[in-house]
Amino acid sequence: MADSERIIKMKIGVGFSNVEDAYTAGMEVIRNAMSFKDIDRADLILAFRTGASDLDEFYQGLRAATGNDAPILGGSAVGVITNDHLSYKEVASGAVVISSDNLRSRIISAGDLDIDEEKTGMRLGEALSLEQDGKLVLLFYDSIKRPPVDNMPPVLNASSLLLSGIYQRFTKATPIIGAGLIGDYDFNPTRQFCGSFSSNQKAVATILNGNFNIHTCITHGCTPLDGIYHKITKIDGAIIFELDGRPISHIIDEIYASKSWRSQQPVKLLTIGVDAGEKFAMPDESTCVNRLILGALPDGEGISIFEADLQIGTMIRFMMRDADEMMNSAKKNSEAIIARIKSKNEKPVFGLYIDCAGRTAEYQNITMEEASVVQDVFNSHNIPLLGFYSGVEIVPMPEKSRGLDWTGVLLVFTEGKN
């Protein structure tokens, strides 16, 4: 058989632990993952744990259990998803261990993210450009720049600036997929695993290569509030002040018929939608970007959104988070990606689900977990799954990768002809 047709087996093990002691939990998730498929060596580990206060101890437990110097990526998460567990109301830890003689990766990190996201991205992109071509760039960064204080919304590190810096130096067509990490709904500081150490205010990436393929899809679930588009007429970074020459907070007051929304951080039902597709139509999941509203400014003169990538003249429309549509999207897209993989005669071997923390049932006050729909699809096909609840989801869009809000990003690794 020719090298280009050779099938290389990847061993994938997923582990979970709800042990409160972080060091013990780190050891337990690795042992559970490696016993899952009788794995004797870890070549790459992705691991996540709720919160941030004990993530260093968790990392040490992970490292102690691996028995080698395998790179570890991941860090803080609101919750963890596996084939058998979905947990965010209590302490939860999860990890996937990947073992493959053919897998090639090198971890690259850049600091001072909270000082200048774009310059951090440029340093990361320059280092990535020196690496050999790969099939995937996995990118994780700390979402929290500053936690909320004195009734001011939290300040977040902007994925748009980070990615802009990366693309100024990294010009290869390799898809970038990843997440901005958060550890809880209070937007407390986060911790991140950077391959061989634990830190914060970092952007961490790795180019992965080997005899595997990847497939991705985006799940949304927002519907337009109405058919009205608004033009941003005053904005400063991630603070929108005016739409159509009117204070945006006054417009949202009218939508809610009250000022009750101003006490929510983030605002629970309403998002800002930017659609590159056909106007006045249902948004296309592959082209629509939703921005969560972090909250109103204390003086009521503006709103803070998750990203600083909008500008004067951008046309937006208000979107409502729709639980039914979210469930439909998760089911439809999860089933479609597996069907697409099998139509190419490839074998799905592992799924990574990066799910916005705003999509949990408790946060939305609904009874069914959206991620359970993804679990059901993967369990029906006997495919290992690890997921985590994030702050920002990064996925390729029509031109380049972008950071999204209130989405689920599903990444599936497959074996087959390369």
C-alpha positions in Angstrom: 0.0 0.0 0.0 1.4 3.4 -0.9 2.2 5.8 1.9 -0.5 8.2 0.8 -3.1 5.5 1.2 -1.8 4.0 4.5 -4.1 4.2 7.5 -2.4 5.1 10.7 -4.3 4.1 13.9 -4.7 6.8 16.5 -5.4 5.6 20.0 -7.8 8.0 21.8 -8.7 7.8 25.4 -11.1 10.1 27.3 -11.2 10.5 31.1 -13.4 12.3 33.6 -13.2 13.0 37.3 -15.4 14.9 39.8 -12.8 14.6 42.6 -12.4 17.9 44.4 -8.7 17.5 45.1 -7.1 18.9 42.0 -3.9 16.9 42.0 -5.9 13.7 42.5 -8.3 14.6 39.8 -5.4 15.2 37.4 -4.0 11.8 38.0 -7.5 10.2 37.8 -8.5 11.7 34.4 -5.2 10.6 32.8 -5.5 7.1 34.3 -9.1 6.8 33.2 -8.2 8.0 29.7 -5.2 5.7 29.2 -7.1 2.7 30.4 -10.0 3.5 28.1 -8.2 2.0 25.1 -5.2 0.4 26.8 -3.0 3.4 25.9 0.6 2.9 27.0 2.0 6.3 25.9 0.6 9.8 25.7 1.7 12.0 22.7 -0.7 14.9 23.2 -3.1 15.7 26.1 -6.0 18.2 26.1 -7.3 18.7 29.7 -9.8 21.1 31.3 -11.1 21.7 34.8 -13.7 24.1 36.2 -12.5 27.3 37.9 -8.9 28.5 38.1 -7.8 28.5 41.8 -6.3 25.0 41.8 -5.4 24.5 38.1 -1.7 24.5 38.9 -2.2 21.5 41.2 -4.4 19.8 38.5 -1.7 20.3 36.0 0.9 18.7 38.3 -1.5 15.7 38.7 -1.8 15.4 35.0 1.9 15.5 34.5 2.6 13.0 37.3 0.2 10.5 35.7 1.5 10.7 32.1 4.9 9.2 32.9 6.5 11.3 30.1 6.8 14.8 28.9 3.8 14.8 26.6 2.6 18.3 25.9 -0.6 19.3 27.8 -3.0 22.0 26.4 -6.2 23.3 28.0 -6.9 24.9 31.3 -9.9 26.6 32.9 -13.5 25.7 31.8 -17.0 26.4 33.1 -17.8 22.7 32.6 -16.7 19.4 31.0 -18.5 17.2 28.5 -17.6 13.6 27.7 -19.6 10.6 26.3 -21.0 9.8 29.7 -20.7 13.1 31.7 -21.9 16.6 31.4 -21.0 18.7 34.4 -20.8 22.4 35.2 -22.7 22.7 38.5 -19.8 21.0 40.5 -16.1 20.5 40.2 -15.4 18.6 37.0 -12.3 17.6 35.2 -11.8 16.0 31.8 -9.0 15.0 29.5 -8.3 13.3 26.2 -5.1 11.4 25.6 -3.9 11.0 22.0 -1.4 8.3 21.2 0.0 8.0 17.7 3.4 7.3 16.2 2.5 9.6 13.3 1.3 12.6 15.2 3.6 15.7 15.0 3.1 18.7 17.1 5.1 21.5 18.8 3.6 23.9 21.4 4.2 27.6 21.0 3.1 30.3 23.5 3.2 34.0 23.7 2.5 36.1 26.8 1.4 39.7 27.7 -2.0 39.0 26.2 -3.7 41.5 28.6 -1.2 44.2 27.5 -1.6 44.0 23.7 -3.5 41.1 22.1 -2.4 42.0 18.6 1.3 42.1 19.4 0.9 38.8 21.3 -0.7 37.4 18.1 2.1 38.7 15.9 4.7 36.9 18.1 2.7 33.7 18.0 2.1 34.0 14.2 5.8 34.6 13.6 6.7 31.4 15.5 3.9 29.4 13.7 5.2 30.5 10.3 8.6 28.8 11.0 6.9 25.5 11.5 6.3 22.9 8.9 2.9 22.8 7.2 0.2 21.1 9.2 -3.5 20.2 9.0 -4.7 22.1 12.0 -3.7 24.9 14.3 -5.2 24.5 17.8 -5.3 27.8 19.6 -6.3 28.5 23.2 -6.1 31.8 25.1 -7.2 33.4 28.4 -10.5 35.2 27.8 -10.4 37.3 31.0 -8.3 40.5 30.9 -9.9 42.0 34.0 -12.7 40.6 36.1 -15.8 42.8 36.8 -15.3 45.5 39.5 -17.4 48.3 40.9 -20.4 47.3 38.8 -18.3 47.6 35.6 -18.6 44.6 33.2 -15.5 42.4 32.8 -12.9 43.3 30.3 -12.0 40.5 27.9 -9.0 39.8 25.7 -10.2 40.2 22.2 -9.9 37.2 19.9 -10.3 39.5 16.9 -7.1 41.4 17.8 -5.2 38.2 18.6 -6.2 36.6 15.3 -5.4 39.8 13.4 -1.9 39.7 14.8 -1.5 36.0 14.0 -2.6 36.5 10.4 -0.1 39.4 9.9 2.7 36.9 10.4 1.1 33.5 9.6 -0.1 33.4 6.1 -0.5 29.7 5.5 -4.0 28.3 4.8 -4.0 26.0 7.8 -7.3 26.2 9.6 -7.2 27.7 13.1 -9.7 26.3 15.6 -9.8 26.9 19.4 -11.3 28.8 22.2 -11.0 31.6 24.7 -11.0 30.0 28.1 -13.1 31.0 31.1 -13.5 29.2 34.4 -16.8 30.4 35.8 -19.8 32.6 35.2 -18.3 35.4 37.5 -15.6 36.0 34.9 -12.8 35.4 37.4 -9.2 35.1 36.2 -8.2 31.9 34.3 -5.3 29.5 34.1 -3.9 27.9 31.0 -1.7 24.9 30.2 1.1 25.8 27.8 2.6 22.4 27.0 5.1 22.0 29.7 3.9 24.5 32.3 0.8 26.3 33.6 0.4 30.1 33.3 -2.1 32.9 32.5 -2.5 35.8 30.0 -1.1 33.6 27.3 -2.0 32.6 23.8 -1.0 29.0 23.1 -1.0 27.2 19.8 0.2 24.0 18.1 0.4 22.9 14.5 -0.8 19.3 14.2 0.2 17.1 11.4 0.0 13.4 10.6 -2.1 10.8 8.8 -5.4 12.2 9.9 -8.1 14.5 8.5 -10.3 17.0 10.3 -13.9 18.1 9.8 -15.7 21.0 11.5 -19.2 22.4 11.8 -20.8 25.4 13.7 -24.0 25.1 15.7 -25.9 28.3 16.4 -29.5 28.8 17.6 -30.3 32.5 17.4 -33.2 33.9 15.4 -33.7 37.6 14.3 -35.8 39.7 16.7 -37.3 41.4 13.7 -36.4 42.4 10.1 -34.8 45.7 11.2 -31.1 46.4 10.6 -29.3 49.1 12.5 -26.1 51.0 11.7 -23.5 51.5 14.4 -22.9 55.2 14.7 -20.8 55.5 17.8 -18.5 52.8 19.1 -15.2 52.6 21.0 -13.5 49.2 21.0 -16.0 46.7 22.6 -18.3 49.5 23.8 -21.3 50.3 21.5 -22.8 53.7 22.4 -25.2 54.5 19.5 -27.2 52.8 16.7 -28.8 55.0 14.0 -27.7 58.1 16.1 -29.7 56.9 19.1 -28.3 55.6 22.4 -28.2 51.8 22.1 -29.3 51.4 25.7 -32.5 53.3 25.0 -33.3 51.0 22.1 -32.8 47.9 24.2 -35.0 49.5 26.9 -37.7 49.6 24.3 -37.2 46.0 23.3 -37.6 44.8 26.9 -40.2 47.5 27.7 -38.1 48.1 30.9 -34.6 48.6 32.1 -34.4 45.1 33.8 -31.8 43.8 31.3 -29.3 46.4 32.6 -28.6 44.4 35.7 -27.7 41.2 33.8 -24.0 40.4 33.2 -24.1 39.1 30.5 -27.5 39.9 29.0 -29.3 36.5 28.8 -31.6 36.6 25.8 -30.4 39.3 23.4 -27.3 39.3 21.2 -25.9 41.5 18.5 -25.9 39.7 15.1 -23.7 40.5 12.1 -24.7 38.5 9.0 -22.5 38.4 5.9 -25.2 36.4 4.0 -28.4 37.4 2.4 -30.1 40.3 4.1 -33.5 39.8 5.8 -33.2 36.1 5.7 -32.6 33.5 8.5 -28.9 33.7 9.3 -26.6 31.2 7.7 -24.6 29.4 10.4 -21.4 29.5 8.3 -21.5 33.3 7.8 -23.3 34.8 10.8 -21.5 36.1 13.9 -23.3 36.7 17.2 -21.8 39.0 19.8 -22.9 38.5 23.5 -23.8 41.6 25.4 -21.6 41.6 28.5 -23.7 44.3 30.2 -24.7 47.9 30.3 -22.3 50.5 31.5 -23.0 51.9 35.0 -24.1 55.2 33.5 -26.4 53.5 31.0 -24.7 55.3 28.1 -23.6 52.2 26.3 -23.2 48.4 26.3 -20.1 46.2 26.4 -19.9 43.3 24.0 -17.6 40.2 23.9 -15.3 41.4 21.1 -13.8 44.6 19.7 -14.3 43.7 16.1 -17.2 45.9 15.1 -16.9 49.5 13.8 -18.8 52.6 12.8 -21.0 51.8 9.8 -21.3 48.0 10.7 -24.9 46.9 10.1 -26.3 44.7 12.9 -29.6 43.3 13.9 -30.8 42.2 17.3 -31.0 38.4 17.7 -32.9 36.3 20.3 -31.4 33.2 21.7 -33.8 30.4 20.7 -33.6 27.2 22.7 -35.6 25.1 20.3 -33.5 26.3 17.3 -30.3 25.7 19.3 -31.3 22.1 19.9 -32.3 21.6 16.2 -29.0 23.1 15.1 -26.9 20.9 17.4 -28.7 17.7 16.2 -28.8 18.6 12.6 -25.1 19.6 12.3 -23.8 16.8 14.5 -25.6 14.2 12.4 -24.6 15.9 9.2 -20.8 16.0 10.0 -20.8 12.3 10.8 -22.7 11.5 7.6 -20.3 13.6 5.6 -17.3 11.9 7.1 -18.7 8.4 6.3 -19.6 9.4 2.8 -15.8 10.1 2.3 -15.0 6.6 3.5 -13.2 8.0 6.5 -13.5 6.7 10.1 -14.3 9.3 12.8 -12.0 8.6 15.8 -12.5 11.6 18.1 -14.7 14.6 18.6 -13.8 17.9 20.4 -16.8 20.0 21.2 -16.1 23.7 22.1 -19.4 24.9 23.5 -20.2 28.4 24.7 -20.9 28.5 28.4 -24.1 30.6 27.7 -25.7 27.5 26.1 -26.0 25.4 29.3 -29.6 24.5 30.5 -29.1 26.2 33.9 -27.9 29.4 32.4 -30.8 29.5 29.9 -33.4 28.3 32.4 -34.4 25.3 30.2 -34.7 21.6 31.0 -32.6 20.0 28.3 -28.9 20.3 27.8 -27.9 21.2 24.3 -24.6 19.3 24.6 -26.5 16.1 25.4 -27.8 16.1 21.8 -24.1 16.0 20.6 -23.4 13.3 23.2 -26.3 11.2 21.8 -25.0 11.4 18.2 -21.5 10.5 19.2 -22.6 7.7 21.4 -24.8 6.2 18.7 -21.7 5.9 16.5 -19.4 4.9 19.4 -17.0 7.9 18.9 -15.0 9.2 21.8 -16.0 12.8 22.8 -14.5 15.5 24.9 -16.1 18.9 25.2 -15.8 21.9 27.5 -17.7 25.2 28.1 -15.8 28.2 26.8 -16.0 32.0 26.5 -15.2 32.3 22.8 -15.2 29.7 20.1 -12.7 30.0 17.2 -13.5 28.4 13.8 -12.7 29.0 10.1 -15.2 31.3 8.4 -15.4 32.0 4.6 -12.2 34.0 4.7 -10.3 33.4 7.9 -10.9 32.0 11.4 -12.9 34.2 13.7 -13.9 34.2 17.3 -17.7 33.5 17.8 -20.1 33.9 20.7 -23.0 31.6 21.8 -22.0 28.9 19.4 -20.8 25.3 19.5 -17.8 24.3 17.4 -17.5 20.6 16.6 -14.1 19.4 15.5 -13.8 15.7 14.4 -10.6 13.8 13.7 -10.8 11.0 11.2 -8.6 8.2 9.8 -8.6 7.4 6.1 -6.9 8.2 2.9 -4.8 11.4 3.1 
